[in-house]
Amino acid sequence: MTLSEEARERLADVVELQPTKNGELQDQWGMDSGSDVHRYLENELKEYYYRDDDSLIRATEDAADLVDVAPGVESDDDGTTTAVRVPRLQARVLEVVPSRDADGSSVVATLHALRNAYDVDPSTEDVREALQALKRKGVVEVVYTTVPTFRLAVDRAELDVAVAED
């Protein structure tokens, strides 16, 4: 199957952002709905992606070879995530979220930490989505208290973070 230039670029996005969801690809591709993303995946990239047991979108090994892009998540032999490629907001969240041996911080506390550390003002929903995406990548964990809080699931010093182009 020959891919157009647009399909190749979008396949590279799938490889870089995996595991991902329709909503993340919708934002990345500027589409109107998750349904549009699903339709595009099925019509243009069916051979190169699959959904895992949690219904997250992942690229096949052939896809990564075809676009010559490193996967968005790399793990060591015991499955611990050692490297991630994430959008800028997620990279900033990784900088401000508490370490794995500290108490977690809520979405709102993470938002305030972002505002204090950077000249940004994301919405609460954007911060929640960033934390959930990082959780799916295995680098943030949820600690359930009165409200869910988040902290690193890996040692900050052992995690290589690359910022994907927006």
C-alpha positions as CSV (number, residue, x, y, z in Angstrom):
1,M,0.0,0.0,0.0
2,T,1.5,3.3,-1.1
3,L,0.9,6.2,1.3
4,S,0.4,9.8,0.4
5,E,2.7,12.4,2.0
6,E,-0.1,13.4,4.4
7,A,-0.8,9.8,5.3
8,R,3.0,9.3,6.0
9,E,3.1,12.4,8.3
10,R,0.0,11.2,10.1
11,L,1.4,7.7,10.5
12,A,4.5,9.3,12.0
13,D,2.2,11.1,14.5
14,V,0.6,7.7,15.4
15,V,4.1,6.2,16.0
16,E,5.3,9.2,18.0
17,L,2.2,9.6,20.1
18,Q,1.4,6.0,20.8
19,P,-0.3,4.8,22.9
20,T,-2.9,7.4,22.0
21,K,-6.6,8.1,21.6
22,N,-8.8,9.5,18.8
23,G,-9.0,12.9,20.7
24,E,-5.2,13.4,20.8
25,L,-4.9,12.6,17.1
26,Q,-7.9,14.9,16.4
27,D,-6.1,17.8,18.1
28,Q,-2.8,16.9,16.3
29,W,-4.5,16.7,12.9
30,G,-6.9,19.6,13.3
31,M,-10.0,17.4,12.7
32,D,-13.5,18.1,13.8
33,S,-14.2,14.9,15.7
34,G,-12.9,11.6,16.9
35,S,-15.1,9.9,14.3
36,D,-13.2,11.7,11.6
37,V,-10.0,10.3,13.1
38,H,-11.4,6.8,13.2
39,R,-12.6,7.1,9.6
40,Y,-9.2,8.3,8.4
41,L,-7.4,5.6,10.3
42,E,-9.6,2.9,8.8
43,N,-9.5,4.4,5.2
44,E,-5.9,5.4,5.0
45,L,-3.8,3.6,7.7
46,K,-5.7,0.4,8.4
47,E,-2.6,-1.8,7.7
48,Y,-0.4,0.2,10.1
49,Y,-2.3,0.6,13.3
50,Y,-4.2,-1.5,15.8
51,R,-6.0,-1.0,19.1
52,D,-4.6,-2.6,22.2
53,D,-6.6,-4.3,25.0
54,D,-7.4,-0.8,26.5
55,S,-8.6,0.4,23.0
56,L,-5.6,2.7,22.7
57,I,-4.2,3.3,19.2
58,R,-0.8,1.8,18.5
59,A,1.4,1.6,15.4
60,T,2.5,-1.7,14.0
61,E,6.2,-2.5,13.8
62,D,6.0,-2.1,10.0
63,A,4.6,1.5,10.6
64,A,7.6,2.5,12.7
65,D,10.0,1.1,10.0
66,L,8.1,2.8,7.2
67,V,8.2,6.3,8.6
68,D,11.6,5.8,10.4
69,V,10.4,7.5,13.5
70,A,11.1,6.3,17.1
71,P,8.1,5.2,19.0
72,G,6.7,7.7,21.5
73,V,7.5,5.3,24.4
74,E,10.6,3.3,25.1
75,S,11.0,0.8,27.9
76,D,13.8,-1.2,29.5
77,D,13.8,-5.0,29.8
78,D,11.6,-5.0,32.8
79,G,8.9,-2.8,31.2
80,T,9.8,0.4,33.0
81,T,9.4,3.4,30.7
82,T,12.7,5.1,30.1
83,A,12.0,7.6,27.3
84,V,8.9,9.4,26.0
85,R,8.2,11.7,23.1
86,V,5.4,14.0,24.1
87,P,3.8,17.4,23.2
88,R,5.2,20.5,25.0
89,L,2.4,20.7,27.6
90,Q,3.0,17.1,28.6
91,A,6.8,17.7,28.9
92,R,6.1,20.7,31.1
93,V,3.7,18.6,33.3
94,L,6.5,16.1,33.7
95,E,8.7,18.9,35.0
96,V,6.3,20.0,37.7
97,V,4.5,16.8,38.8
98,P,5.9,15.5,42.1
99,S,8.5,12.7,42.1
100,R,7.5,9.1,42.6
101,D,8.4,9.2,46.3
102,A,6.4,12.4,47.1
103,D,2.7,12.9,47.6
104,G,0.8,13.4,44.4
105,S,-0.7,16.7,43.2
106,S,-4.2,17.3,42.0
107,V,-5.0,18.5,38.5
108,V,-5.6,22.0,39.9
109,A,-2.3,22.0,41.8
110,T,-0.5,20.8,38.7
111,L,-2.2,23.7,36.8
112,H,-0.9,26.2,39.4
113,A,2.6,24.7,39.2
114,L,2.6,25.1,35.5
115,R,1.5,28.7,35.7
116,N,4.3,29.4,38.3
117,A,7.0,27.6,36.4
118,Y,6.1,28.7,32.8
119,D,4.3,31.6,31.3
120,V,1.4,29.4,30.2
121,D,-2.3,29.3,31.1
122,P,-3.7,25.9,29.9
123,S,-7.3,25.0,30.8
124,T,-7.9,22.5,33.6
125,E,-9.2,20.1,31.0
126,D,-5.9,20.3,29.0
127,V,-3.9,19.6,32.2
128,R,-6.2,16.6,33.0
129,E,-5.8,15.3,29.5
130,A,-2.0,15.7,29.7
131,L,-1.8,13.8,33.0
132,Q,-4.0,11.0,31.7
133,A,-1.9,10.7,28.5
134,L,1.2,10.5,30.6
135,K,-0.5,7.9,32.8
136,R,-1.2,5.8,29.6
137,K,2.5,6.1,28.7
138,G,3.5,4.7,32.1
139,V,5.4,7.7,33.4
140,V,2.7,9.1,35.8
141,E,0.6,7.3,38.2
142,V,-2.6,8.1,40.0
143,V,-2.8,8.2,43.8
144,Y,-6.4,8.0,44.9
145,T,-7.0,10.3,47.9
146,T,-10.0,12.6,48.5
147,V,-9.4,13.7,44.9
148,P,-7.2,11.8,42.4
149,T,-3.6,13.1,42.6
150,F,-0.7,12.4,40.2
151,R,3.0,11.8,40.6
152,L,5.8,10.3,38.6
153,A,5.8,6.5,38.2
154,V,9.5,6.5,37.2
155,D,12.6,8.2,38.5
156,R,12.9,11.7,36.9
157,A,16.7,11.3,36.4
158,E,16.2,8.0,34.5
159,L,13.6,9.4,32.1
160,D,14.5,10.9,28.8
161,V,11.8,13.3,27.6
162,A,11.7,14.6,24.0
163,V,9.2,17.2,22.9
164,A,7.3,16.3,19.8
165,E,6.8,19.2,17.4
166,D,3.4,20.9,17.8
